[in-house]
Structure formats: structure tokens, C-alpha cells
Amino acid sequence: MKEIILVGTYHFEQHAEVIKDKEYEIERLVEDLLDFNPTKIALEWEMEFNDELNKEYKDSKGNYSLNEIQQIGFRLAQKLQHENVYAVDWTGNLTQVDMDKLNFSVQRYPKIYRSMNILTEKTPDVKSDTSLIRSYQELNHADYIAEIENMYLSFVSVEDEKGEKVGFNFLNKWFERELMIFKNVVKIVAEHDYERIFLLIGSDHIWLLKNLFEGRGWKVINPFADQV
């Protein structure tokens, strides 16, 4: 049986002032993740640049850039003495223009727009007075992930004033990206009957990836499931 440890993450560069003072908490988080003993570490990095990612991994030697890929992914892989890490991302055809169109058009739908704003306000954050582990517990909580799923799927009905299916087109490109990430992870374990993959990826991706891996028969592990 194949297993995946699916961890939604913050993007550390967006919280640089707080994260730079949390090295001890990052170490504690990684120590907790060690207990799951993944066989491979997959990261949100373009797959076509896998060689560059692994050069950075091998050159880092404990000196990590202020991003979650290195601070968590590289640390975990090095503590497990993994020779390589694996780039599995694919940004695809989704552009900032698509995002801007959606954000503008959704304002025509008060219920969806209101739900988006409420969820934004509820989104867990990295804070100086909250432990990093606690922040990750909140970010990966099943209820929060379910709310993200509900919000994304509500976009399917969003159209602009000319009738363009803005939400449908956004979701089409979003699903394509998720399917490619799924495919890239499946590819790195194709020759093995058993693997336990650790995938560190932005939290918005978790709901659909979870469904995809479970549909494939994988066991999906949320390392924070019983901690909140």
C-alpha cells in the first residue's frame, strides 16, 4: 500500500519577520514529522527544475533559505539522510489574469463573496505569540480544509457581466494543475509496492489532492489530525 503524508503549509517568505525568530519551533516541527518516517520528500517546486532543487539541497548543508521548502523539506530530508528530494509542482496555465478576473467577477455574487471574505478572516496565520506547530495544526484542520473545498467549488457558477464562465475556467485550470501534481507524485513511486511520501504544499491544494490520492487507493495521513 502506498501512503502520503499530506501537509498544507504557509509560504514563509510572506511571514518573514515572524518566521526568522522561529528556528527552534521549526526544528520541533520537523522532529515531530520525523516520527512518520517518510521514504521520499516531495516539494512544491517545478518538476522541470528538479536538478536545480537537488543541487540546492546538496549544497545547503544546514544553511537554509527563509522558505518552507528548505526550512522544513530540506531539514526533514537531511535528518532522514535522503539522497534526494523530489520536485512535483506544475504551475500550468493558471495566470494572475485568471485570478484577477475571478476576484472581480465574484463580487457579482454576494453570498460567495461574503463567504470568501469570512474564510479569509478565519484563515490561520503565523504569529509571534502562537507556536508554529499550533499554526500548522489549525491550517491542516479538517474543518478548515472542508471550508476551502466548499469555497472553491462555489466558483463553478461565477460568470462575468458578459456571461463568460470565469469561475469554470479558473477551476478547469486549477484542476489541471492538481492532476499534474498528483501525476508527478505517482510517477516517482510507480516502481514500488510500498512508499510513504511526504508532500509539503500550499494549503489550498490539500482538499483536491486528498481526494485524488484516496481515489487511487492511497492512505492519506494528516500528521496534525489528532492534535487540535
Secondary structure, DSSP 8 states (H G I E B T S, - for coil): -EEEEEEEE--GGGGHHHHTT-HHHHHHHHHHHHTT--SEEEEEEEGGGHHHHHHHHHHHTT---SSHIIIIIIHHHHHTT-S--EEEE--TT--HHHHHHHHHHGGG-HHHHHHHHHHHHH-----TTS-HHHHHHHHT-HHHHHHHHHHHHHGGG---TT---HHHHHHHHHHHHHHHHHHHHHHHTTT-S-EEEEEEEEGGGHHHHHHHHHHTT-EEE-TTTT--
